[in-house]
């Protein structure tokens, strides 16, 4: 998705959804692990991990939740639309 955006054209929606879903899941996993490794200190503002943790979970909502991204991915792969509110 990033490579096609650098070329000056809009990236494929499938590539965007795949990238957003993978990056967000990894960010949440990594920050969760960092919080656990730092124990109680991970929750303090002193280390900044709590901010990264909040951001990672907040980014999941921006531009569509991971479930919405998965629906978009399946929709693109199967070539049909799904009702996201059903």
N, C-alpha and C positions, 0 to 999 in steps of 0.2 A: 504494500500500500504506500509506504514512504517512498520507494523507488519511483513509482509512477507519478507521485505528487511532485517529486523533484524534477521530473521531465516536463513539467508545466501542464500536465493534463490531470483531470480528476481521476482518483483511484477507483477501482472496481468496488462496488458496495460489498461484495463477498469478501474481498481482501480486507476492507476496513473493519467489517464485523469480526473476522477471524483475528485480526491484530488486536482490536479492542478487547475482545473476550480473553484472549491468551495473556495479554499484558496485565489486564486487571486481575485475573485470577492469580497470576504470579506475584503481583504487588501485594495482594492480600496475604498470600501464603508467606512471603518473605517478611513482611512486617509483623505478622502473627508470631513467626519464629523469633524475630528480634525481640519482641515484647517478652516472650517466654525466657529467652536467654538472659535478659537483663533483670528478670524478676520484678520486684516492686519498683526498682529504679526506672524501668521501662515506662511506667505510668507518669513519671514526673516530667515537667517541661524542661528540666535541666539537660537531658540527653537528646531531646528532639524526636525521639522515636514515637512518642505518643502522637505527635503531629503527623508524621508520615503514616502512621496507622489510621488515623482519622481520615486523612486525605485519600488513602487507598480505598477505604470503604465508601467514601463520598464520591469518588470518581466513578464508581460502579453505576451510579444513578445518572450521571451526566451523559447525554447522548444515547440513552437507552440502557436498561438494566441488562445484566448478563443473560437472563432468560429471553428478553426481547432480541438480543443479538443472536442467540442460538436459534430462535424462530426464523430470523432473517437468513441465517446461514442455511438452514434446512430448506427454506423457501427458494433461495437462489439455486441450491443444488438440485432440487426436484423440479424447479421451473413452475411452481404454483404458489399461490398466496394462501396464507393461513390467517384466520381471525385471531388476533392477539388478545381479544377481550373474552373469548369463549372459555 
